[in-house]
Amino acid sequence: MFPSPEGKWINVHNLAQRAWKTVLSTLDEIEYRKLYQTRHTFITLALDNKMDVKDVAKLVGNSPEIIYRHYAGQSKEIIVPDF
């Protein structure tokens, strides 16, 4: 998704050690978290913004069943639509 300046795959370990830690260390109000946690944030925000579960699953390389089991079931907000 985000190629290196040379157009190659980014080394995740290198990104996490050099860029990720450096950026987070400059943000006083945000404590350190693993880069992988951004995946959970993306999935949760996509579902909260009414993105279709099948589309989210395809984007992140999971099945809709996994998205329902681990993410969609976490929402505490229940909305009853107008009929």
N, CA, C and O atoms as a CHARMM CRD file, in Angstrom:
* protein
*
  332
    1    1 MET  N      0.82000  -1.18300   0.00000 PROA 1      0.00000
    2    1 MET  CA     0.00000   0.00000   0.00000 PROA 1      0.00000
    3    1 MET  C      0.86900   1.25400   0.00000 PROA 1      0.00000
    4    1 MET  O      0.60100   2.19300  -0.74800 PROA 1      0.00000
    5    2 PHE  N      1.89500   1.27400   0.82400 PROA 2      0.00000
    6    2 PHE  CA     2.79200   2.41800   0.88200 PROA 2      0.00000
    7    2 PHE  C      4.18900   1.95600   0.48400 PROA 2      0.00000
    8    2 PHE  O      4.91200   1.40600   1.31400 PROA 2      0.00000
    9    3 PRO  N      4.57500   2.16600  -0.75400 PROA 3      0.00000
   10    3 PRO  CA     5.89100   1.68100  -1.18400 PROA 3      0.00000
   11    3 PRO  C      7.02200   2.54400  -0.61100 PROA 3      0.00000
   12    3 PRO  O      6.82500   3.69100  -0.21100 PROA 3      0.00000
   13    4 SER  N      8.19400   1.94700  -0.59100 PROA 4      0.00000
   14    4 SER  CA     9.38900   2.68200  -0.15800 PROA 4      0.00000
   15    4 SER  C      9.74300   3.72000  -1.21800 PROA 4      0.00000
   16    4 SER  O      9.18000   3.69800  -2.31200 PROA 4      0.00000
   17    5 PRO  N     10.66800   4.62900  -0.91000 PROA 5      0.00000
   18    5 PRO  CA    11.07300   5.62200  -1.91900 PROA 5      0.00000
   19    5 PRO  C     11.58200   4.98800  -3.20900 PROA 5      0.00000
   20    5 PRO  O     11.51800   5.60100  -4.27500 PROA 5      0.00000
   21    6 GLU  N     12.09100   3.74900  -3.10800 PROA 6      0.00000
   22    6 GLU  CA    12.57100   3.04300  -4.30000 PROA 6      0.00000
   23    6 GLU  C     11.47200   2.24200  -4.98700 PROA 6      0.00000
   24    6 GLU  O     11.73800   1.54700  -5.96800 PROA 6      0.00000
   25    7 GLY  N     10.22900   2.32800  -4.48200 PROA 7      0.00000
   26    7 GLY  CA     9.10700   1.60500  -5.07500 PROA 7      0.00000
   27    7 GLY  C      9.01200   0.15500  -4.65400 PROA 7      0.00000
   28    7 GLY  O      8.28100  -0.61700  -5.27500 PROA 7      0.00000
   29    8 LYS  N      9.73400  -0.23600  -3.61100 PROA 8      0.00000
   30    8 LYS  CA     9.72100  -1.62400  -3.12900 PROA 8      0.00000
   31    8 LYS  C      8.83300  -1.73900  -1.89500 PROA 8      0.00000
   32    8 LYS  O      8.34700  -0.74100  -1.36300 PROA 8      0.00000
   33    9 TRP  N      8.63100  -2.99400  -1.44700 PROA 9      0.00000
   34    9 TRP  CA     7.87200  -3.23300  -0.22900 PROA 9      0.00000
   35    9 TRP  C      8.60600  -2.62300   0.94800 PROA 9      0.00000
   36    9 TRP  O      9.83500  -2.66700   1.01200 PROA 9      0.00000
   37   10 ILE  N      7.85500  -2.05100   1.88400 PROA 10     0.00000
   38   10 ILE  CA     8.44900  -1.51100   3.10300 PROA 10     0.00000
   39   10 ILE  C      8.67500  -2.66000   4.07600 PROA 10     0.00000
   40   10 ILE  O      7.81000  -3.51800   4.25200 PROA 10     0.00000
   41   11 ASN  N      9.84300  -2.66700   4.70300 PROA 11     0.00000
   42   11 ASN  CA    10.15900  -3.64600   5.72700 PROA 11     0.00000
   43   11 ASN  C      9.43200  -3.21600   7.00600 PROA 11     0.00000
   44   11 ASN  O      9.73800  -2.16600   7.57000 PROA 11     0.00000
   45   12 VAL  N      8.48100  -4.02100   7.45600 PROA 12     0.00000
   46   12 VAL  CA     7.63600  -3.64500   8.59300 PROA 12     0.00000
   47   12 VAL  C      8.45900  -3.47200   9.86800 PROA 12     0.00000
   48   12 VAL  O      8.20500  -2.55500  10.64800 PROA 12     0.00000
   49   13 HSD  N      9.43200  -4.33600  10.08100 PROA 13     0.00000
   50   13 HSD  CA    10.27600  -4.21000  11.27900 PROA 13     0.00000
   51   13 HSD  C     11.02800  -2.88100  11.25300 PROA 13     0.00000
   52   13 HSD  O     11.10200  -2.17800  12.26000 PROA 13     0.00000
   53   14 ASN  N     11.57400  -2.55500  10.10900 PROA 14     0.00000
   54   14 ASN  CA    12.30100  -1.29600   9.95600 PROA 14     0.00000
   55   14 ASN  C     11.36400  -0.10700  10.18900 PROA 14     0.00000
   56   14 ASN  O     11.72600   0.83900  10.88900 PROA 14     0.00000
   57   15 LEU  N     10.17600  -0.15100   9.61200 PROA 15     0.00000
   58   15 LEU  CA     9.19000   0.91500   9.80400 PROA 15     0.00000
   59   15 LEU  C      8.83800   1.06200  11.28200 PROA 15     0.00000
   60   15 LEU  O      8.81200   2.17300  11.81100 PROA 15     0.00000
   61   16 ALA  N      8.56800  -0.05700  11.94500 PROA 16     0.00000
   62   16 ALA  CA     8.16200  -0.01600  13.34800 PROA 16     0.00000
   63   16 ALA  C      9.27100   0.53700  14.23500 PROA 16     0.00000
   64   16 ALA  O      8.99800   1.31200  15.15100 PROA 16     0.00000
   65   17 GLN  N     10.50000   0.15600  13.97900 PROA 17     0.00000
   66   17 GLN  CA    11.61900   0.58600  14.81500 PROA 17     0.00000
   67   17 GLN  C     12.04900   2.02500  14.55700 PROA 17     0.00000
   68   17 GLN  O     12.35900   2.76000  15.49400 PROA 17     0.00000
   69   18 ARG  N     12.06800   2.42300  13.30500 PROA 18     0.00000
   70   18 ARG  CA    12.62000   3.73600  12.97300 PROA 18     0.00000
   71   18 ARG  C     11.54700   4.82900  12.92000 PROA 18     0.00000
   72   18 ARG  O     11.67400   5.84900  13.59700 PROA 18     0.00000
   73   19 ALA  N     10.52300   4.63000  12.14700 PROA 19     0.00000
   74   19 ALA  CA     9.53400   5.69800  11.94600 PROA 19     0.00000
   75   19 ALA  C      8.43900   5.68300  13.00700 PROA 19     0.00000
   76   19 ALA  O      8.15200   6.71300  13.61700 PROA 19     0.00000
   77   20 TRP  N      7.83100   4.52800  13.22800 PROA 20     0.00000
   78   20 TRP  CA     6.67600   4.43500  14.11800 PROA 20     0.00000
   79   20 TRP  C      7.01700   4.89000  15.53600 PROA 20     0.00000
   80   20 TRP  O      6.32400   5.73400  16.10500 PROA 20     0.00000
   81   21 LYS  N      8.07400   4.33600  16.09500 PROA 21     0.00000
   82   21 LYS  CA     8.46700   4.71500  17.45600 PROA 21     0.00000
   83   21 LYS  C      8.85100   6.18700  17.52600 PROA 21     0.00000
   84   21 LYS  O      8.53400   6.87000  18.50000 PROA 21     0.00000
   85   22 THR  N      9.52400   6.66800  16.50900 PROA 22     0.00000
   86   22 THR  CA     9.94800   8.06600  16.48300 PROA 22     0.00000
   87   22 THR  C      8.75100   9.00500  16.46600 PROA 22     0.00000
   88   22 THR  O      8.71000   9.97800  17.21900 PROA 22     0.00000
   89   23 VAL  N      7.79100   8.72000  15.62000 PROA 23     0.00000
   90   23 VAL  CA     6.60000   9.57700  15.52400 PROA 23     0.00000
   91   23 VAL  C      5.80900   9.54200  16.82900 PROA 23     0.00000
   92   23 VAL  O      5.43600  10.58900  17.35800 PROA 23     0.00000
   93   24 LEU  N      5.55400   8.34400  17.34900 PROA 24     0.00000
   94   24 LEU  CA     4.76200   8.25300  18.58400 PROA 24     0.00000
   95   24 LEU  C      5.46800   8.91400  19.76600 PROA 24     0.00000
   96   24 LEU  O      4.81200   9.45900  20.65300 PROA 24     0.00000
   97   25 SER  N      6.78800   8.86900  19.78500 PROA 25     0.00000
   98   25 SER  CA     7.50500   9.47700  20.90700 PROA 25     0.00000
   99   25 SER  C      7.36200  11.00000  20.93100 PROA 25     0.00000
  100   25 SER  O      7.58900  11.62700  21.96600 PROA 25     0.00000
  101   26 THR  N      6.99200  11.59200  19.80900 PROA 26     0.00000
  102   26 THR  CA     6.80700  13.05000  19.76800 PROA 26     0.00000
  103   26 THR  C      5.39700  13.46900  20.17900 PROA 26     0.00000
  104   26 THR  O      5.12500  14.66100  20.31700 PROA 26     0.00000
  105   27 LEU  N      4.50600  12.51300  20.37400 PROA 27     0.00000
  106   27 LEU  CA     3.11700  12.80500  20.71400 PROA 27     0.00000
  107   27 LEU  C      2.88000  12.49900  22.18900 PROA 27     0.00000
  108   27 LEU  O      2.67200  11.34500  22.56600 PROA 27     0.00000
  109   28 ASP  N      2.91300  13.52300  23.00900 PROA 28     0.00000
  110   28 ASP  CA     2.80500  13.33800  24.45800 PROA 28     0.00000
  111   28 ASP  C      1.49800  12.68800  24.89000 PROA 28     0.00000
  112   28 ASP  O      1.47300  11.91500  25.84800 PROA 28     0.00000
  113   29 GLU  N      0.42500  12.99300  24.19700 PROA 29     0.00000
  114   29 GLU  CA    -0.88900  12.49600  24.62600 PROA 29     0.00000
  115   29 GLU  C     -1.19100  11.06900  24.15500 PROA 29     0.00000
  116   29 GLU  O     -2.23300  10.51100  24.49700 PROA 29     0.00000
  117   30 ILE  N     -0.29000  10.48400  23.37800 PROA 30     0.00000
  118   30 ILE  CA    -0.52000   9.12700  22.87100 PROA 30     0.00000
  119   30 ILE  C      0.58200   8.21200  23.37800 PROA 30     0.00000
  120   30 ILE  O      1.76200   8.42900  23.10200 PROA 30     0.00000
  121   31 GLU  N      0.18100   7.17800  24.13000 PROA 31     0.00000
  122   31 GLU  CA     1.18600   6.23400  24.62100 PROA 31     0.00000
  123   31 GLU  C      1.53600   5.23800  23.51000 PROA 31     0.00000
  124   31 GLU  O      0.79200   5.07500  22.54300 PROA 31     0.00000
  125   32 TYR  N      2.67800   4.58400  23.67300 PROA 32     0.00000
  126   32 TYR  CA     3.14700   3.66300  22.64000 PROA 32     0.00000
  127   32 TYR  C      2.14100   2.53600  22.43100 PROA 32     0.00000
  128   32 TYR  O      1.54100   2.02600  23.37800 PROA 32     0.00000
  129   33 ARG  N      1.97900   2.17400  21.20100 PROA 33     0.00000
  130   33 ARG  CA     1.18500   1.00300  20.84300 PROA 33     0.00000
  131   33 ARG  C      1.82700   0.37600  19.62600 PROA 33     0.00000
  132   33 ARG  O      2.49500   1.05600  18.84800 PROA 33     0.00000
  133   34 LYS  N      1.62800  -0.90900  19.46200 PROA 34     0.00000
  134   34 LYS  CA     2.20300  -1.62400  18.32900 PROA 34     0.00000
  135   34 LYS  C      1.56100  -1.14900  17.02900 PROA 34     0.00000
  136   34 LYS  O      0.38000  -0.80100  16.99300 PROA 34     0.00000
  137   35 LEU  N      2.34600  -1.14100  15.98300 PROA 35     0.00000
  138   35 LEU  CA     1.86400  -0.74800  14.66800 PROA 35     0.00000
  139   35 LEU  C      0.66600  -1.59800  14.25000 PROA 35     0.00000
  140   35 LEU  O     -0.24400  -1.10800  13.58100 PROA 35     0.00000
  141   36 TYR  N      0.66800  -2.86500  14.64300 PROA 36     0.00000
  142   36 TYR  CA    -0.41200  -3.78400  14.27700 PROA 36     0.00000
  143   36 TYR  C     -1.76900  -3.31000  14.79900 PROA 36     0.00000
  144   36 TYR  O     -2.80300  -3.64400  14.21900 PROA 36     0.00000
  145   37 GLN  N     -1.77500  -2.54500  15.87400 PROA 37     0.00000
  146   37 GLN  CA    -3.03800  -2.07600  16.44400 PROA 37     0.00000
  147   37 GLN  C     -3.78500  -1.13800  15.49700 PROA 37     0.00000
  148   37 GLN  O     -4.99400  -0.95500  15.64400 PROA 37     0.00000
  149   38 THR  N     -3.09900  -0.55100  14.54600 PROA 38     0.00000
  150   38 THR  CA    -3.77800   0.30300  13.58000 PROA 38     0.00000
  151   38 THR  C     -4.75200  -0.49900  12.72800 PROA 38     0.00000
  152   38 THR  O     -5.73200   0.04600  12.22000 PROA 38     0.00000
  153   39 ARG  N     -4.48400  -1.79600  12.57000 PROA 39     0.00000
  154   39 ARG  CA    -5.38800  -2.67600  11.82300 PROA 39     0.00000
  155   39 ARG  C     -6.74300  -2.74000  12.52800 PROA 39     0.00000
  156   39 ARG  O     -7.78700  -2.59000  11.89400 PROA 39     0.00000
  157   40 HSD  N     -6.71700  -2.96100  13.83100 PROA 40     0.00000
  158   40 HSD  CA    -7.95900  -3.03200  14.60200 PROA 40     0.00000
  159   40 HSD  C     -8.70700  -1.70400  14.52500 PROA 40     0.00000
  160   40 HSD  O     -9.92800  -1.67600  14.37100 PROA 40     0.00000
  161   41 THR  N     -7.96300  -0.60900  14.63200 PROA 41     0.00000
  162   41 THR  CA    -8.58500   0.71500  14.55000 PROA 41     0.00000
  163   41 THR  C     -9.24800   0.91200  13.19400 PROA 41     0.00000
  164   41 THR  O    -10.37900   1.39200  13.12000 PROA 41     0.00000
  165   42 PHE  N     -8.54700   0.54200  12.11400 PROA 42     0.00000
  166   42 PHE  CA    -9.11100   0.68500  10.77500 PROA 42     0.00000
  167   42 PHE  C    -10.39800  -0.12600  10.63300 PROA 42     0.00000
  168   42 PHE  O    -11.40400   0.39000  10.14600 PROA 42     0.00000
  169   43 ILE  N    -10.37300  -1.37300  11.05000 PROA 43     0.00000
  170   43 ILE  CA   -11.54500  -2.24500  10.91000 PROA 43     0.00000
  171   43 ILE  C    -12.71400  -1.68100  11.71500 PROA 43     0.00000
  172   43 ILE  O    -13.83900  -1.62000  11.22000 PROA 43     0.00000
  173   44 THR  N    -12.45000  -1.27600  12.94000 PROA 44     0.00000
  174   44 THR  CA   -13.50400  -0.73600  13.79700 PROA 44     0.00000
  175   44 THR  C    -14.11000   0.53100  13.19800 PROA 44     0.00000
  176   44 THR  O    -15.33100   0.67900  13.16100 PROA 44     0.00000
  177   45 LEU  N    -13.25200   1.44900  12.72700 PROA 45     0.00000
  178   45 LEU  CA   -13.76000   2.69000  12.13900 PROA 45     0.00000
  179   45 LEU  C    -14.51900   2.43000  10.83400 PROA 45     0.00000
  180   45 LEU  O    -15.52200   3.08800  10.55800 PROA 45     0.00000
  181   46 ALA  N    -14.04800   1.48900  10.04500 PROA 46     0.00000
  182   46 ALA  CA   -14.74400   1.15600   8.79900 PROA 46     0.00000
  183   46 ALA  C    -16.14500   0.63400   9.09800 PROA 46     0.00000
  184   46 ALA  O    -17.10600   1.02700   8.43600 PROA 46     0.00000
  185   47 LEU  N    -16.27000  -0.24100  10.08200 PROA 47     0.00000
  186   47 LEU  CA   -17.58100  -0.77200  10.45400 PROA 47     0.00000
  187   47 LEU  C    -18.46500   0.31000  11.06800 PROA 47     0.00000
  188   47 LEU  O    -19.66100   0.37100  10.78000 PROA 47     0.00000
  189   48 ASP  N    -17.88700   1.16200  11.91100 PROA 48     0.00000
  190   48 ASP  CA   -18.65400   2.25500  12.51800 PROA 48     0.00000
  191   48 ASP  C    -19.18900   3.22600  11.47100 PROA 48     0.00000
  192   48 ASP  O    -20.21700   3.87200  11.67700 PROA 48     0.00000
  193   49 ASN  N    -18.48600   3.32200  10.34900 PROA 49     0.00000
  194   49 ASN  CA   -18.90500   4.22000   9.27700 PROA 49     0.00000
  195   49 ASN  C    -19.71900   3.49700   8.20500 PROA 49     0.00000
  196   49 ASN  O    -19.82900   3.95700   7.06900 PROA 49     0.00000
  197   50 LYS  N    -20.28200   2.36000   8.59400 PROA 50     0.00000
  198   50 LYS  CA   -21.24500   1.60500   7.77500 PROA 50     0.00000
  199   50 LYS  C    -20.63500   0.96800   6.52200 PROA 50     0.00000
  200   50 LYS  O    -21.35100   0.71000   5.55400 PROA 50     0.00000
  201   51 MET  N    -19.33900   0.71400   6.52700 PROA 51     0.00000
  202   51 MET  CA   -18.73500   0.00100   5.41300 PROA 51     0.00000
  203   51 MET  C    -19.20000  -1.45000   5.48700 PROA 51     0.00000
  204   51 MET  O    -19.28700  -2.02100   6.57400 PROA 51     0.00000
  205   52 ASP  N    -19.49500  -2.03600   4.35200 PROA 52     0.00000
  206   52 ASP  CA   -19.99100  -3.40300   4.30100 PROA 52     0.00000
  207   52 ASP  C    -18.94500  -4.37600   4.84100 PROA 52     0.00000
  208   52 ASP  O    -17.76400  -4.26300   4.51200 PROA 52     0.00000
  209   53 VAL  N    -19.37000  -5.32500   5.66300 PROA 53     0.00000
  210   53 VAL  CA   -18.46200  -6.28500   6.29400 PROA 53     0.00000
  211   53 VAL  C    -17.67900  -7.06900   5.24800 PROA 53     0.00000
  212   53 VAL  O    -16.49100  -7.33000   5.43300 PROA 53     0.00000
  213   54 LYS  N    -18.33000  -7.44400   4.15300 PROA 54     0.00000
  214   54 LYS  CA   -17.62600  -8.18800   3.09700 PROA 54     0.00000
  215   54 LYS  C    -16.49300  -7.37000   2.50800 PROA 54     0.00000
  216   54 LYS  O    -15.43000  -7.91000   2.20300 PROA 54     0.00000
  217   55 ASP  N    -16.71000  -6.07100   2.34300 PROA 55     0.00000
  218   55 ASP  CA   -15.67600  -5.20500   1.78700 PROA 55     0.00000
  219   55 ASP  C    -14.51700  -5.01500   2.77300 PROA 55     0.00000
  220   55 ASP  O    -13.35200  -5.02800   2.37600 PROA 55     0.00000
  221   56 VAL  N    -14.83600  -4.84300   4.03500 PROA 56     0.00000
  222   56 VAL  CA   -13.78900  -4.70900   5.05300 PROA 56     0.00000
  223   56 VAL  C    -12.95900  -5.98800   5.10100 PROA 56     0.00000
  224   56 VAL  O    -11.72900  -5.93200   5.13600 PROA 56     0.00000
  225   57 ALA  N    -13.62300  -7.12700   5.10300 PROA 57     0.00000
  226   57 ALA  CA   -12.92500  -8.41500   5.14900 PROA 57     0.00000
  227   57 ALA  C    -11.97700  -8.56900   3.96600 PROA 57     0.00000
  228   57 ALA  O    -10.84500  -9.02600   4.12300 PROA 57     0.00000
  229   58 LYS  N    -12.43800  -8.19000   2.80000 PROA 58     0.00000
  230   58 LYS  CA   -11.59400  -8.30400   1.60700 PROA 58     0.00000
  231   58 LYS  C    -10.37500  -7.38300   1.71100 PROA 58     0.00000
  232   58 LYS  O     -9.26600  -7.78100   1.35300 PROA 58     0.00000
  233   59 LEU  N    -10.57500  -6.16500   2.19600 PROA 59     0.00000
  234   59 LEU  CA    -9.46800  -5.21700   2.33200 PROA 59     0.00000
  235   59 LEU  C     -8.38900  -5.70000   3.28800 PROA 59     0.00000
  236   59 LEU  O     -7.20100  -5.49800   3.03800 PROA 59     0.00000
  237   60 VAL  N     -8.79300  -6.33500   4.37800 PROA 60     0.00000
  238   60 VAL  CA    -7.82200  -6.71900   5.40600 PROA 60     0.00000
  239   60 VAL  C     -7.41500  -8.18900   5.33100 PROA 60     0.00000
  240   60 VAL  O     -6.62600  -8.65900   6.15000 PROA 60     0.00000
  241   61 GLY  N     -7.94700  -8.90700   4.35600 PROA 61     0.00000
  242   61 GLY  CA    -7.52700 -10.29900   4.16300 PROA 61     0.00000
  243   61 GLY  C     -8.12900 -11.27900   5.14600 PROA 61     0.00000
  244   61 GLY  O     -7.48200 -12.25500   5.52700 PROA 61     0.00000
  245   62 ASN  N     -9.35100 -11.03300   5.55900 PROA 62     0.00000
  246   62 ASN  CA   -10.07600 -11.94300   6.44700 PROA 62     0.00000
  247   62 ASN  C    -11.38400 -12.35400   5.80100 PROA 62     0.00000
  248   62 ASN  O    -11.76800 -11.83700   4.75200 PROA 62     0.00000
  249   63 SER  N    -12.05600 -13.28500   6.44000 PROA 63     0.00000
  250   63 SER  CA   -13.40100 -13.65400   6.00900 PROA 63     0.00000
  251   63 SER  C    -14.40000 -12.77000   6.75700 PROA 63     0.00000
  252   63 SER  O    -14.09100 -12.25000   7.82900 PROA 63     0.00000
  253   64 PRO  N    -15.59900 -12.60100   6.19000 PROA 64     0.00000
  254   64 PRO  CA   -16.62900 -11.85500   6.93100 PROA 64     0.00000
  255   64 PRO  C    -16.91900 -12.47500   8.30000 PROA 64     0.00000
  256   64 PRO  O    -17.23300 -11.75800   9.25100 PROA 64     0.00000
  257   65 GLU  N    -16.81500 -13.79700   8.40300 PROA 65     0.00000
  258   65 GLU  CA   -17.07000 -14.47200   9.67800 PROA 65     0.00000
  259   65 GLU  C    -16.09000 -14.00200  10.75800 PROA 65     0.00000
  260   65 GLU  O    -16.48300 -13.77300  11.90200 PROA 65     0.00000
  261   66 ILE  N    -14.82300 -13.86000  10.38800 PROA 66     0.00000
  262   66 ILE  CA   -13.81500 -13.39400  11.34900 PROA 66     0.00000
  263   66 ILE  C    -14.09100 -11.94800  11.75300 PROA 66     0.00000
  264   66 ILE  O    -13.95600 -11.58600  12.92200 PROA 66     0.00000
  265   67 ILE  N    -14.47600 -11.12700  10.78200 PROA 67     0.00000
  266   67 ILE  CA   -14.79000  -9.73000  11.09500 PROA 67     0.00000
  267   67 ILE  C    -15.96700  -9.67800  12.06200 PROA 67     0.00000
  268   67 ILE  O    -15.93100  -8.93300  13.04200 PROA 67     0.00000
  269   68 TYR  N    -17.01800 -10.46500  11.79400 PROA 68     0.00000
  270   68 TYR  CA   -18.16300 -10.49300  12.70700 PROA 68     0.00000
  271   68 TYR  C    -17.74800 -10.98100  14.09100 PROA 68     0.00000
  272   68 TYR  O    -18.14600 -10.39500  15.09800 PROA 68     0.00000
  273   69 ARG  N    -16.96400 -12.03300  14.15000 PROA 69     0.00000
  274   69 ARG  CA   -16.59100 -12.64100  15.43000 PROA 69     0.00000
  275   69 ARG  C    -15.71900 -11.71300  16.27500 PROA 69     0.00000
  276   69 ARG  O    -15.91100 -11.61300  17.48600 PROA 69     0.00000
  277   70 HSD  N    -14.75900 -11.03200  15.63800 PROA 70     0.00000
  278   70 HSD  CA   -13.78000 -10.27100  16.41000 PROA 70     0.00000
  279   70 HSD  C    -14.02500  -8.76500  16.46600 PROA 70     0.00000
  280   70 HSD  O    -13.49600  -8.08700  17.34700 PROA 70     0.00000
  281   71 TYR  N    -14.81200  -8.24100  15.54600 PROA 71     0.00000
  282   71 TYR  CA   -14.96100  -6.78300  15.48100 PROA 71     0.00000
  283   71 TYR  C    -16.41400  -6.32200  15.53900 PROA 71     0.00000
  284   71 TYR  O    -16.76500  -5.48300  16.36800 PROA 71     0.00000
  285   72 ALA  N    -17.25100  -6.85700  14.67600 PROA 72     0.00000
  286   72 ALA  CA   -18.63100  -6.37600  14.59600 PROA 72     0.00000
  287   72 ALA  C    -19.39700  -6.64500  15.88600 PROA 72     0.00000
  288   72 ALA  O    -20.27500  -5.86500  16.25400 PROA 72     0.00000
  289   73 GLY  N    -19.08600  -7.71300  16.56300 PROA 73     0.00000
  290   73 GLY  CA   -19.76700  -8.04600  17.80500 PROA 73     0.00000
  291   73 GLY  C    -19.34100  -7.18900  18.97700 PROA 73     0.00000
  292   73 GLY  O    -19.95300  -7.25600  20.04300 PROA 73     0.00000
  293   74 GLN  N    -18.29500  -6.37800  18.80100 PROA 74     0.00000
  294   74 GLN  CA   -17.77100  -5.54100  19.88500 PROA 74     0.00000
  295   74 GLN  C    -18.55800  -4.25100  20.06100 PROA 74     0.00000
  296   74 GLN  O    -18.45200  -3.59700  21.09800 PROA 74     0.00000
  297   75 SER  N    -19.34400  -3.87800  19.06000 PROA 75     0.00000
  298   75 SER  CA   -20.06800  -2.61300  19.10900 PROA 75     0.00000
  299   75 SER  C    -21.16400  -2.67000  20.15300 PROA 75     0.00000
  300   75 SER  O    -21.93800  -3.62500  20.21000 PROA 75     0.00000
  301   76 LYS  N    -21.22200  -1.64300  20.97100 PROA 76     0.00000
  302   76 LYS  CA   -22.25800  -1.56300  22.01900 PROA 76     0.00000
  303   76 LYS  C    -23.47400  -0.77700  21.55800 PROA 76     0.00000
  304   76 LYS  O    -24.52300  -0.80000  22.20200 PROA 76     0.00000
  305   77 GLU  N    -23.32300  -0.07800  20.43000 PROA 77     0.00000
  306   77 GLU  CA   -24.40000   0.76100  19.93400 PROA 77     0.00000
  307   77 GLU  C    -25.35800  -0.06500  19.07100 PROA 77     0.00000
  308   77 GLU  O    -24.94900  -0.69200  18.09300 PROA 77     0.00000
  309   78 ILE  N    -26.62800  -0.05400  19.44700 PROA 78     0.00000
  310   78 ILE  CA   -27.65800  -0.75100  18.66500 PROA 78     0.00000
  311   78 ILE  C    -28.59400   0.31200  18.10300 PROA 78     0.00000
  312   78 ILE  O    -29.15900   1.11700  18.84300 PROA 78     0.00000
  313   79 ILE  N    -28.74500   0.30100  16.79600 PROA 79     0.00000
  314   79 ILE  CA   -29.59600   1.28500  16.13900 PROA 79     0.00000
  315   79 ILE  C    -30.74000   0.55000  15.46200 PROA 79     0.00000
  316   79 ILE  O    -30.52900  -0.35700  14.65700 PROA 79     0.00000
  317   80 VAL  N    -31.95500   0.95900  15.80400 PROA 80     0.00000
  318   80 VAL  CA   -33.14000   0.39500  15.17700 PROA 80     0.00000
  319   80 VAL  C    -33.53600   1.34500  14.03500 PROA 80     0.00000
  320   80 VAL  O    -33.81600   2.52000  14.27100 PROA 80     0.00000
  321   81 PRO  N    -33.55500   0.83400  12.80900 PROA 81     0.00000
  322   81 PRO  CA   -33.88800   1.72900  11.68100 PROA 81     0.00000
  323   81 PRO  C    -35.36800   2.07800  11.66200 PROA 81     0.00000
  324   81 PRO  O    -36.20800   1.35600  12.19800 PROA 81     0.00000
  325   82 ASP  N    -35.65800   3.20800  11.02800 PROA 82     0.00000
  326   82 ASP  CA   -37.04500   3.58800  10.79100 PROA 82     0.00000
  327   82 ASP  C    -37.59600   2.71400   9.66700 PROA 82     0.00000
  328   82 ASP  O    -36.91300   2.46100   8.67400 PROA 82     0.00000
  329   83 PHE  N    -38.82200   2.26200   9.82900 PROA 83     0.00000
  330   83 PHE  CA   -39.45000   1.44400   8.77900 PROA 83     0.00000
  331   83 PHE  C    -40.57100   2.20600   8.12900 PROA 83     0.00000
  332   83 PHE  O    -41.22300   1.69000   7.22100 PROA 83     0.00000
